[in-house]
Amino acid sequence: MRTAAMVLWCSFLVASAGTMFCFAFVDPAPLGNALLTFGLEAGRMTLYSLGFLFFWALCAASGALTLWMSRPQ
């Protein structure tokens, strides 16, 4: 349980920094406009949230895979 919490907390911190860095240079408005062509409506806050969740999942998967591969057999 402690290992899972450690992976999730570290991935949360890295995802926060990654989201800030990414959206400092990328404006999500054009992506929101592109989604309108498919009938989906997404505002900036929704796209910021989805971007953060993507970064968090990516970092959590990376941390979990690292822990899994570093365990002795």
N, CA, C and O atoms as a MOPAC input file, in Angstrom:
PM7 MOZYME 1SCF
protein

 N      0.83000 1    -1.18800 1     0.00000 1
 C      0.00000 1     0.00000 1     0.00000 1
 C      0.88400 1     1.26500 1     0.00000 1
 O      0.58500 1     2.24700 1    -0.68000 1
 N      1.94600 1     1.21400 1     0.75900 1
 C      2.85300 1     2.36700 1     0.81900 1
 C      3.52300 1     2.61300 1    -0.53400 1
 O      3.71500 1     3.75700 1    -0.94600 1
 N      3.87000 1     1.53800 1    -1.20800 1
 C      4.50500 1     1.66100 1    -2.52100 1
 C      3.55500 1     2.29800 1    -3.52900 1
 O      3.96400 1     3.15700 1    -4.31100 1
 N      2.30200 1     1.88600 1    -3.51400 1
 C      1.31300 1     2.46000 1    -4.43000 1
 C      1.12100 1     3.94600 1    -4.14500 1
 O      1.03200 1     4.75300 1    -5.07100 1
 N      1.05700 1     4.30700 1    -2.86800 1
 C      0.90200 1     5.71700 1    -2.51700 1
 C      2.12200 1     6.52100 1    -2.95200 1
 O      1.99300 1     7.65800 1    -3.40500 1
 N      3.28900 1     5.93800 1    -2.81700 1
 C      4.51100 1     6.62300 1    -3.23400 1
 C      4.52200 1     6.85500 1    -4.74500 1
 O      4.88000 1     7.93700 1    -5.20800 1
 N      4.13300 1     5.84600 1    -5.50100 1
 C      4.08800 1     5.98600 1    -6.96200 1
 C      3.05700 1     7.03900 1    -7.36200 1
 O      3.33300 1     7.88300 1    -8.21400 1
 N      1.87200 1     6.99300 1    -6.75200 1
 C      0.81900 1     7.94500 1    -7.11900 1
 C      1.18200 1     9.37300 1    -6.73000 1
 O      0.90100 1    10.30600 1    -7.48300 1
 N      1.79900 1     9.55700 1    -5.57100 1
 C      2.15400 1    10.91200 1    -5.14100 1
 C      3.25800 1    11.49300 1    -6.02200 1
 O      3.16600 1    12.64100 1    -6.45600 1
 N      4.28800 1    10.71300 1    -6.28400 1
 C      5.37200 1    11.20300 1    -7.14500 1
 C      4.86800 1    11.48800 1    -8.55600 1
 O      5.25400 1    12.48500 1    -9.16700 1
 N      4.01300 1    10.62000 1    -9.06800 1
 C      3.47700 1    10.84800 1   -10.41400 1
 C      2.55900 1    12.06700 1   -10.43700 1
 O      2.49400 1    12.76500 1   -11.44900 1
 N      1.84700 1    12.33600 1    -9.34000 1
 C      1.01900 1    13.53300 1    -9.24900 1
 C      1.88200 1    14.79300 1    -9.33600 1
 O      1.54200 1    15.73100 1   -10.05600 1
 N      2.98900 1    14.81200 1    -8.60600 1
 C      3.87100 1    15.98100 1    -8.62500 1
 C      4.48900 1    16.20200 1   -10.00100 1
 O      4.55300 1    17.33400 1   -10.48200 1
 N      4.94100 1    15.13000 1   -10.62900 1
 C      5.54200 1    15.25900 1   -11.95900 1
 C      4.48800 1    15.64700 1   -12.99000 1
 O      4.76600 1    16.44200 1   -13.88800 1
 N      3.28600 1    15.09700 1   -12.87200 1
 C      2.20600 1    15.45200 1   -13.80100 1
 C      1.81600 1    16.91600 1   -13.63900 1
 O      1.49800 1    17.58400 1   -14.62300 1
 N      1.83600 1    17.41700 1   -12.41500 1
 C      1.53300 1    18.84000 1   -12.19500 1
 C      2.54100 1    19.72600 1   -12.90600 1
 O      2.16600 1    20.67600 1   -13.59300 1
 N      3.81500 1    19.41700 1   -12.74300 1
 C      4.86100 1    20.19700 1   -13.40500 1
 C      4.77100 1    20.03900 1   -14.92700 1
 O      4.92000 1    21.01400 1   -15.66300 1
 N      4.53200 1    18.82900 1   -15.38700 1
 C      4.42300 1    18.59700 1   -16.83000 1
 C      3.24500 1    19.31900 1   -17.44700 1
 O      3.34500 1    19.83500 1   -18.56000 1
 N      2.13600 1    19.36000 1   -16.73900 1
 C      0.95900 1    20.06600 1   -17.23600 1
 C      1.21700 1    21.56100 1   -17.31400 1
 O      0.85700 1    22.20900 1   -18.29700 1
 N      1.83700 1    22.10300 1   -16.28200 1
 C      2.16000 1    23.53800 1   -16.31000 1
 C      3.10500 1    23.85800 1   -17.45200 1
 O      2.92500 1    24.85200 1   -18.15600 1
 N      4.10400 1    23.02300 1   -17.63600 1
 C      5.07100 1    23.26600 1   -18.70500 1
 C      4.42300 1    23.12500 1   -20.08200 1
 O      4.65000 1    23.95300 1   -20.96500 1
 N      3.62500 1    22.08800 1   -20.26300 1
 C      2.98300 1    21.84800 1   -21.55400 1
 C      2.03000 1    22.97700 1   -21.92500 1
 O      2.09000 1    23.50800 1   -23.03500 1
 N      1.15200 1    23.34300 1   -20.99700 1
 C      0.14100 1    24.33900 1   -21.32700 1
 C      0.66500 1    25.77200 1   -21.22700 1
 O     -0.06800 1    26.71700 1   -21.51800 1
 N      1.91200 1    25.94000 1   -20.82200 1
 C      2.53300 1    27.26100 1   -20.92000 1
 C      2.86500 1    27.57400 1   -22.38100 1
 O      2.94000 1    28.73700 1   -22.77700 1
 N      3.06100 1    26.52100 1   -23.17200 1
 C      3.43300 1    26.70200 1   -24.57600 1
 C      2.34800 1    26.28600 1   -25.55900 1
 O      2.39100 1    26.67300 1   -26.72700 1
 N      1.37300 1    25.49900 1   -25.09800 1
 C      0.32700 1    24.97900 1   -25.98300 1
 C     -1.02400 1    25.51500 1   -25.52000 1
 O     -1.39100 1    25.38000 1   -24.35300 1
 N     -1.75000 1    26.12000 1   -26.44300 1
 C     -3.09200 1    26.60900 1   -26.13600 1
 C     -4.10200 1    25.52400 1   -26.51600 1
 O     -4.12300 1    25.08600 1   -27.66600 1
 N     -4.93800 1    25.08400 1   -25.57400 1
 C     -5.87000 1    24.00000 1   -25.89500 1
 C     -7.08200 1    24.43800 1   -26.71700 1
 O     -7.87400 1    23.59100 1   -27.13200 1
 N     -7.24400 1    25.72800 1   -26.95900 1
 C     -8.41900 1    26.20200 1   -27.70100 1
 C     -8.51500 1    25.60900 1   -29.11100 1
 O     -9.61000 1    25.20900 1   -29.50600 1
 N     -7.42600 1    25.52900 1   -29.89400 1
 C     -7.56500 1    24.90700 1   -31.22100 1
 C     -7.99900 1    23.44300 1   -31.16200 1
 O     -8.72200 1    22.97900 1   -32.04300 1
 N     -7.56400 1    22.71400 1   -30.13500 1
 C     -8.00000 1    21.33600 1   -29.97700 1
 C     -9.49200 1    21.28300 1   -29.67300 1
 O    -10.20300 1    20.41500 1   -30.18000 1
 N     -9.96700 1    22.21500 1   -28.84400 1
 C    -11.39500 1    22.28700 1   -28.54800 1
 C    -12.20700 1    22.58400 1   -29.79800 1
 O    -13.28900 1    22.03100 1   -29.99200 1
 N    -11.67800 1    23.46100 1   -30.64300 1
 C    -12.36600 1    23.76900 1   -31.90300 1
 C    -12.35900 1    22.56500 1   -32.84700 1
 O    -13.32800 1    22.33900 1   -33.57100 1
 N    -11.28000 1    21.80100 1   -32.83900 1
 C    -11.20900 1    20.60800 1   -33.69100 1
 C    -12.20800 1    19.55500 1   -33.22300 1
 O    -12.76600 1    18.82300 1   -34.04000 1
 N    -12.43400 1    19.47600 1   -31.92800 1
 C    -13.40300 1    18.50000 1   -31.41200 1
 C    -14.83200 1    18.85200 1   -31.80600 1
 O    -15.68900 1    17.97100 1   -31.86800 1
 N    -15.10000 1    20.12600 1   -32.07300 1
 C    -16.44300 1    20.53500 1   -32.48500 1
 C    -16.84300 1    19.89500 1   -33.80500 1
 O    -18.02700 1    19.65800 1   -34.04200 1
 N    -15.86800 1    19.61100 1   -34.67000 1
 C    -16.18400 1    18.98600 1   -35.95200 1
 C    -16.71000 1    17.56100 1   -35.76100 1
 O    -17.40300 1    17.04000 1   -36.63500 1
 N    -16.38700 1    16.92400 1   -34.62400 1
 C    -16.88400 1    15.58100 1   -34.32200 1
 C    -18.11200 1    15.61700 1   -33.42800 1
 O    -18.59100 1    14.57400 1   -32.98400 1
 N    -18.61900 1    16.80400 1   -33.16400 1
 C    -19.80800 1    16.93500 1   -32.34100 1
 C    -19.52600 1    16.93000 1   -30.84900 1
 O    -20.45200 1    16.83800 1   -30.04400 1
 N    -18.26600 1    17.02800 1   -30.47400 1
 C    -17.88800 1    17.05500 1   -29.05900 1
 C    -17.56900 1    18.48000 1   -28.64400 1
 O    -16.90700 1    19.21600 1   -29.37500 1
 N    -18.03300 1    18.85600 1   -27.48900 1
 C    -17.76200 1    20.19800 1   -26.99600 1
 C    -16.89100 1    20.09300 1   -25.75100 1
 O    -17.25300 1    19.42000 1   -24.78600 1
 N    -15.74700 1    20.75800 1   -25.77600 1
 C    -14.83300 1    20.73900 1   -24.63200 1
 C    -14.23300 1    22.12400 1   -24.45900 1
 O    -13.64300 1    22.68000 1   -25.38500 1
 N    -14.39000 1    22.66300 1   -23.28200 1
 C    -13.79900 1    23.95700 1   -22.98000 1
 C    -12.34800 1    23.81400 1   -22.55300 1
 O    -11.81600 1    22.70800 1   -22.45300 1
 N    -11.72900 1    24.94100 1   -22.30600 1
 C    -10.32300 1    24.91900 1   -21.91000 1
 C    -10.10300 1    24.16800 1   -20.60500 1
 O     -9.15200 1    23.39600 1   -20.48600 1
 N    -10.97400 1    24.38800 1   -19.62700 1
 C    -10.79500 1    23.73200 1   -18.33200 1
 C    -10.89500 1    22.21500 1   -18.46800 1
 O    -10.16700 1    21.47900 1   -17.80200 1
 N    -11.78900 1    21.75400 1   -19.32100 1
 C    -11.91000 1    20.31400 1   -19.56000 1
 C    -10.64800 1    19.76300 1   -20.19200 1
 O    -10.17100 1    18.69600 1   -19.80500 1
 N    -10.10500 1    20.47700 1   -21.15600 1
 C     -8.89200 1    20.01400 1   -21.82200 1
 C     -7.68000 1    20.09100 1   -20.89500 1
 O     -6.80200 1    19.23100 1   -20.96000 1
 N     -7.61900 1    21.10900 1   -20.03200 1
 C     -6.55700 1    21.16300 1   -19.02500 1
 C     -6.65400 1    19.94500 1   -18.10300 1
 O     -5.64000 1    19.32300 1   -17.78500 1
 N     -7.86400 1    19.61000 1   -17.68100 1
 C     -8.06300 1    18.47200 1   -16.78200 1
 C     -7.69900 1    17.15000 1   -17.45900 1
 O     -7.04200 1    16.30000 1   -16.85800 1
 N     -8.12300 1    16.98300 1   -18.69300 1
 C     -7.79100 1    15.75900 1   -19.41900 1
 C     -6.29100 1    15.64700 1   -19.66400 1
 O     -5.72800 1    14.55500 1   -19.59700 1
 N     -5.64500 1    16.78000 1   -19.94900 1
 C     -4.19900 1    16.77700 1   -20.11000 1
 C     -3.49100 1    16.37600 1   -18.83400 1
 O     -2.54000 1    15.59500 1   -18.86600 1
 N     -3.95400 1    16.91400 1   -17.69400 1
 C     -3.35900 1    16.54700 1   -16.41700 1
 C     -3.55800 1    15.06500 1   -16.12600 1
 O     -2.62200 1    14.39500 1   -15.69000 1
 N     -4.75800 1    14.54100 1   -16.35800 1
 C     -5.01300 1    13.12200 1   -16.11300 1
 C     -4.17400 1    12.23300 1   -17.02500 1
 O     -3.73000 1    11.16100 1   -16.61200 1
 N     -3.95500 1    12.67300 1   -18.26300 1
 C     -3.09100 1    11.92900 1   -19.17700 1
 C     -1.66800 1    11.88200 1   -18.64700 1
 O     -1.05300 1    10.81700 1   -18.60400 1
 N     -1.13600 1    13.04500 1   -18.24100 1
 C      0.22600 1    13.08600 1   -17.70500 1
 C      0.33900 1    12.25800 1   -16.42700 1
 O      1.34100 1    11.57300 1   -16.21800 1
 N     -0.68100 1    12.31800 1   -15.57400 1
 C     -0.65700 1    11.56800 1   -14.31800 1
 C     -0.65300 1    10.06300 1   -14.59800 1
 O      0.12300 1     9.32300 1   -13.99200 1
 N     -1.50500 1     9.61300 1   -15.50200 1
 C     -1.54900 1     8.18600 1   -15.84100 1
 C     -0.22900 1     7.72600 1   -16.45200 1
 O      0.25300 1     6.63500 1   -16.14900 1
 N      0.34700 1     8.55000 1   -17.30200 1
 C      1.60900 1     8.20700 1   -17.93400 1
 C      2.72900 1     8.09200 1   -16.90100 1
 O      3.51400 1     7.14500 1   -16.93100 1
 N      2.79700 1     9.05200 1   -15.99500 1
 C      3.82800 1     9.02500 1   -14.95800 1
 C      3.60100 1     7.88400 1   -13.97700 1
 O      4.56600 1     7.25600 1   -13.54200 1
 N      2.35800 1     7.59800 1   -13.61900 1
 C      2.06000 1     6.49100 1   -12.71100 1
 C      2.43200 1     5.15300 1   -13.35100 1
 O      2.98600 1     4.27700 1   -12.68700 1
 N      2.13100 1     5.00000 1   -14.62200 1
 C      2.49200 1     3.76600 1   -15.31400 1
 C      4.00600 1     3.60500 1   -15.37700 1
 O      4.52600 1     2.50300 1   -15.20400 1
 N      4.69700 1     4.68600 1   -15.62000 1
 C      6.15600 1     4.63900 1   -15.66600 1
 C      6.73700 1     4.26800 1   -14.30400 1
 O      7.63000 1     3.42400 1   -14.22200 1
 N      6.24300 1     4.88300 1   -13.24400 1
 C      6.73500 1     4.57500 1   -11.90600 1
 C      6.41800 1     3.15300 1   -11.49000 1
 O      7.25900 1     2.48000 1   -10.89400 1
 N      5.21700 1     2.68900 1   -11.79600 1
 C      4.83500 1     1.32200 1   -11.44300 1
 C      5.66200 1     0.30000 1   -12.22200 1
 O      6.07100 1    -0.72200 1   -11.67200 1
 N      5.90300 1     0.57400 1   -13.48400 1
 C      6.71900 1    -0.32800 1   -14.29000 1
 C      8.15700 1    -0.36400 1   -13.78000 1
 O      8.78100 1    -1.42500 1   -13.75400 1
 N      8.67700 1     0.77500 1   -13.38000 1
 C     10.02900 1     0.82300 1   -12.81900 1
 C     10.11300 1    -0.00700 1   -11.54300 1
 O     11.05700 1    -0.77700 1   -11.36600 1
 N      9.14100 1     0.14300 1   -10.66100 1
 C      9.14100 1    -0.65000 1    -9.42600 1
 C      9.00300 1    -2.13100 1    -9.72100 1
 O      9.67100 1    -2.95600 1    -9.09800 1
 N      8.14800 1    -2.47100 1   -10.65800 1
 C      7.93100 1    -3.88000 1   -10.98900 1
 C      9.19700 1    -4.50800 1   -11.57500 1
 O      9.53300 1    -5.64800 1   -11.25600 1
 N      9.89100 1    -3.76800 1   -12.42400 1
 C     11.09900 1    -4.30900 1   -13.06300 1
 C     12.29500 1    -4.32800 1   -12.11400 1
 O     13.23700 1    -5.08700 1   -12.34100 1
 N     12.28400 1    -3.52200 1   -11.06700 1
 C     13.44200 1    -3.46900 1   -10.17300 1
 C     13.35400 1    -4.47900 1    -9.03800 1
 O     14.30700 1    -4.61800 1    -8.27200 1
 N     12.24200 1    -5.18300 1    -8.90900 1
 C     12.11400 1    -6.18600 1    -7.85600 1
 C     12.97500 1    -7.41300 1    -8.18900 1
 O     13.01900 1    -7.86900 1    -9.33100 1
 N     13.65200 1    -7.92900 1    -7.16300 1
 C     14.43500 1    -9.13900 1    -7.40800 1
 C     13.52600 1   -10.34400 1    -7.64200 1
 O     12.42600 1   -10.41800 1    -7.09500 1
 N     13.98600 1   -11.26600 1    -8.44300 1
 C     13.15000 1   -12.41800 1    -8.75900 1
 C     13.50000 1   -13.59300 1    -7.92600 1
 O     12.88900 1   -14.65200 1    -8.06500 1

